[in-house]
């Protein structure tokens, strides 16, 4: 049976991840300011398929039960 090592860390507060947006900001401006670069599913899969997993998906899913 597979046992995943769990790190004991204090979880950050949800509110710590909230950032206020300046008044009047529009979506397109935010994308430009953050240099958003979209990725196609094909490009994503090409990168994801290169990941070498230590365990199979079935083993990881079995740990959720």
Phi and psi in degrees as a GROMACS rama.xvg file:
@    title "Ramachandran Plot"
@    xaxis  label "Phi"
@    yaxis  label "Psi"
@TYPE xy
-87.6713  132.848  UNK-2
-122.019  121.117  UNK-3
-90.3205  133.513  UNK-4
-75.4231  128.205  UNK-5
-103.274  131.16  UNK-6
-86.1002  139.787  UNK-7
-98.0541  107.806  UNK-8
-136.433  149.988  UNK-9
-75.5917  128.251  UNK-10
-69.7644  137.856  UNK-11
-68.3942  153.381  UNK-12
-69.419  141.122  UNK-13
-56.1053  -42.2994  UNK-14
-64.926  -20.4924  UNK-15
-67.4821  -18.1043  UNK-16
-92.1734  0.457227  UNK-17
-93.0774  127.526  UNK-18
-121.44  130.123  UNK-19
-72.9928  143.504  UNK-20
-102.275  138.117  UNK-21
-59.8151  150.677  UNK-22
-64.9564  135.558  UNK-23
86.4552  1.90102  UNK-24
-68.1326  139.634  UNK-25
-112.945  156.675  UNK-26
-54.787  -46.5438  UNK-27
-61.9166  -37.2904  UNK-28
-63.8088  -41.6227  UNK-29
-63.0558  -42.6214  UNK-30
-59.9946  -43.0537  UNK-31
-66.5526  -46.661  UNK-32
-62.1535  -33.3914  UNK-33
-94.0109  6.00534  UNK-34
52.73  45.4666  UNK-35
-62.2591  128.234  UNK-36
-121.337  106.78  UNK-37
-66.2084  157.848  UNK-38
-132.526  139.071  UNK-39
-79.35  161.039  UNK-40
-61.4886  -39.4135  UNK-41
-60.7276  -45.0378  UNK-42
-64.8691  -41.2449  UNK-43
-59.8666  -47.8226  UNK-44
-61.8905  -37.297  UNK-45
-60.9017  -41.579  UNK-46
-71.7318  -46.7589  UNK-47
-61.4402  -36.5012  UNK-48
-69.5859  -15.1076  UNK-49
-85.4803  -10.8425  UNK-50
-71.3817  130.263  UNK-51
-97.4562  109.281  UNK-52
-83.0268  139.427  UNK-53
-73.4781  -28.9853  UNK-54
-129.832  157.26  UNK-55
-75.6251  160.461  UNK-56
-60.1875  -39.3832  UNK-57
-61.1856  -39.3334  UNK-58
-66.3636  -42.3309  UNK-59
-65.4182  -42.3727  UNK-60
-66.4331  -34.3378  UNK-61
-63.0304  -30.307  UNK-62
-70.519  -17.7699  UNK-63
-76.1309  -18.3432  UNK-64
